[in-house]
Amino acid sequence: MSIVVTGATGQLGRLTVEALLRRGVPAADIVATGRDTTGIKDLADRGVVTRRADFADPESLAAAFAGAEKMVLVSASIPVDERLANHRRAIDAALAAGVSQIAYTSMTQANTAGTTLADSHRATESYLRERGAPAVVLRNSWYLENYTSQLPIVLQHGAFVGAAGDGRVSAATRADYAEAAAVVLTTEGHTGAIYELGGDQAFSLAELAATASAVAGRPITYTNLSADELVELLAAAGVPAELAGVLADSDLGLSRGELFTDSGDLRRLIGRPTTTLADAIAAALN
Ligand SMILES: NC(=O)c1ccc[n+]([C@@H]2O[C@H](COP(=O)([O-])OP(=O)(O)OC[C@H]3O[C@@H](n4cnc5c(N)ncnc54)[C@H](OP(=O)(O)O)[C@@H]3O)[C@@H](O)[C@H]2O)c1
């Protein structure tokens, strides 16, 4: 069995490769791909096949996906308005290679959510259906790391900021989502499924601040801003305008409950409780 993982040069894809290895998939049966494979030489040294695959370059995809039986298609980290065209090329190449399953990493409630990120995931899910692809949709909520990576600056200022109001997010660690992807790829009965994946305990950003405060032993609050104020603040902090807009738009989605799920799908797939917010914060502070 040969399993291709796209985005393996990135964080979720690499963790997915690690999870496949832990589940006993032989290294030689895993094809780890990205636009620049120099960063995954360590995986090649462990026997994983590494190949260049750029969704903008169909020839690279035909070569990278040759012989693949299954694929984890990690959504690309490129501007949202470029994602669909790139995902379509990846899906076309996977189908041309004859894969029997494509597990696509989408986003919570992608069928109905009103954010620009959800739009691009919904369009990709639609394309998978249109092509009759044997797909499994992994609708991931936010990464806990979106918050834990902010801890150094949050500790400096004693505050998280956002525009999410009282909305609750079912964030989970990348590692838990990666493990779920590996389970789907290595067990039967998932084709056609749509999994709404998220952490067991959803939290509001005020609850995030309270948990961070308790774990760090320092006062940390949550300051809620309007979306415009958040864009301004992020821009002043050097965040590119497109990304600042997407982040503020996503917080509005969060405020509407669009990153929440109580499906239990993640817990069921990985066969254990998901990593808690407090544990993720403690790990990040160590
Ligand atoms: N759920 C969330 O909270 C959340 C947050 C951020 C992003 N995301 C989405 O989830 C994805 C995975 O997250 P992550 O943290 O692992 O992101 P990441 O570390 O930035 O990795 C993104 C991966 O996408 C690959 N990629 C980008 N453009 C590509 C293209 N044109 N063709 C082929 N590969 C391409 C990159 O390859 P190279 O490095 O080789 O260029 C990289 O391996 C992201 O790409 C994004 O769509 C989700």
The ligand as an SDF file (V2000), in Angstrom:
LIG
                    3D

 48 52  0  0  0  0  0  0  0  0999 V2000
   -7.2070   24.4470   11.4150 N   0  0  0  0  0  0  0  0  0  0  0  0
   -6.4120   25.4810   11.6100 C   0  0  0  0  0  0  0  0  0  0  0  0
   -6.3520   26.0840   12.6960 O   0  0  0  0  0  0  0  0  0  0  0  0
   -5.4950   25.9160   10.5020 C   0  0  0  0  0  0  0  0  0  0  0  0
   -4.6010   26.9520   10.7390 C   0  0  0  0  0  0  0  0  0  0  0  0
   -3.7310   27.3150    9.7210 C   0  0  0  0  0  0  0  0  0  0  0  0
   -3.7930   26.6660    8.4890 C   0  0  0  0  0  0  0  0  0  0  0  0
   -4.6970   25.6630    8.3060 N   0  0  0  0  0  0  0  0  0  0  0  0
   -4.7930   24.9130    7.0370 C   0  0  0  0  0  0  0  0  0  0  0  0
   -4.2720   23.6140    7.2910 O   0  0  0  0  0  0  0  0  0  0  0  0
   -3.1470   23.3630    6.4420 C   0  0  0  0  0  0  0  0  0  0  0  0
   -2.0950   22.5920    7.2140 C   0  0  0  0  0  0  0  0  0  0  0  0
   -1.7220   23.3390    8.3360 O   0  0  0  0  0  0  0  0  0  0  0  0
   -0.1960   23.4420    8.7640 P   0  0  0  0  0  0  0  0  0  0  0  0
   -0.1780   24.0750   10.0710 O   0  0  0  0  0  0  0  0  0  0  0  0
    0.4820   22.1440    8.5550 O   0  0  0  0  0  0  0  0  0  0  0  0
    0.3660   24.4690    7.6660 O   0  0  0  0  0  0  0  0  0  0  0  0
    1.8800   24.6610    7.2120 P   0  0  0  0  0  0  0  0  0  0  0  0
    2.8190   24.1860    8.2680 O   0  0  0  0  0  0  0  0  0  0  0  0
    1.9930   26.0560    6.7400 O   0  0  0  0  0  0  0  0  0  0  0  0
    2.0380   23.6540    5.9760 O   0  0  0  0  0  0  0  0  0  0  0  0
    1.3990   23.9410    4.7720 C   0  0  0  0  0  0  0  0  0  0  0  0
    1.8440   22.9240    3.7540 C   0  0  0  0  0  0  0  0  0  0  0  0
    1.1830   23.2460    2.5200 O   0  0  0  0  0  0  0  0  0  0  0  0
    2.1430   23.0570    1.4830 C   0  0  0  0  0  0  0  0  0  0  0  0
    1.7840   23.8400    0.3150 N   0  0  0  0  0  0  0  0  0  0  0  0
    1.5100   25.1530    0.2560 C   0  0  0  0  0  0  0  0  0  0  0  0
    1.2690   25.5010   -0.9990 N   0  0  0  0  0  0  0  0  0  0  0  0
    1.4020   24.4030   -1.7600 C   0  0  0  0  0  0  0  0  0  0  0  0
    1.2920   24.1320   -3.1330 C   0  0  0  0  0  0  0  0  0  0  0  0
    1.0210   25.0890   -4.0360 N   0  0  0  0  0  0  0  0  0  0  0  0
    1.4960   22.8630   -3.5550 N   0  0  0  0  0  0  0  0  0  0  0  0
    1.8000   21.8830   -2.6860 C   0  0  0  0  0  0  0  0  0  0  0  0
    1.9280   22.0650   -1.3600 N   0  0  0  0  0  0  0  0  0  0  0  0
    1.7350   23.3270   -0.9170 C   0  0  0  0  0  0  0  0  0  0  0  0
    3.4330   23.5250    2.0780 C   0  0  0  0  0  0  0  0  0  0  0  0
    4.4920   22.9940    1.3130 O   0  0  0  0  0  0  0  0  0  0  0  0
    5.9570   23.6960    1.2140 P   0  0  0  0  0  0  0  0  0  0  0  0
    6.3470   24.0010    2.6370 O   0  0  0  0  0  0  0  0  0  0  0  0
    6.8190   22.6500    0.6190 O   0  0  0  0  0  0  0  0  0  0  0  0
    5.8210   24.9010    0.4060 O   0  0  0  0  0  0  0  0  0  0  0  0
    3.3490   22.9420    3.4710 C   0  0  0  0  0  0  0  0  0  0  0  0
    3.8300   21.6240    3.4690 O   0  0  0  0  0  0  0  0  0  0  0  0
   -2.6820   24.7440    5.9820 C   0  0  0  0  0  0  0  0  0  0  0  0
   -2.0250   24.6320    4.7600 O   0  0  0  0  0  0  0  0  0  0  0  0
   -3.9810   25.5090    5.9060 C   0  0  0  0  0  0  0  0  0  0  0  0
   -4.6720   25.2370    4.7000 O   0  0  0  0  0  0  0  0  0  0  0  0
   -5.5310   25.2710    9.2880 C   0  0  0  0  0  0  0  0  0  0  0  0
  1  2  1  0
  2  3  2  0
  2  4  1  0
  4  5  1  0
  4 48  2  0
  5  6  2  0
  6  7  1  0
  7  8  2  0
  8  9  1  0
  8 48  1  0
  9 10  1  0
  9 46  1  0
 10 11  1  0
 11 12  1  0
 11 44  1  0
 12 13  1  0
 13 14  1  0
 14 15  2  0
 14 16  1  0
 14 17  1  0
 17 18  1  0
 18 19  2  0
 18 20  1  0
 18 21  1  0
 21 22  1  0
 22 23  1  0
 23 24  1  0
 23 42  1  0
 24 25  1  0
 25 26  1  0
 25 36  1  0
 26 27  1  0
 26 35  1  0
 27 28  2  0
 28 29  1  0
 29 30  1  0
 29 35  2  0
 30 31  1  0
 30 32  2  0
 32 33  1  0
 33 34  2  0
 34 35  1  0
 36 37  1  0
 36 42  1  0
 37 38  1  0
 38 39  2  0
 38 40  1  0
 38 41  1  0
 42 43  1  0
 44 45  1  0
 44 46  1  0
 46 47  1  0
M  CHG  2   8   1  16  -1
M  END
$$$$
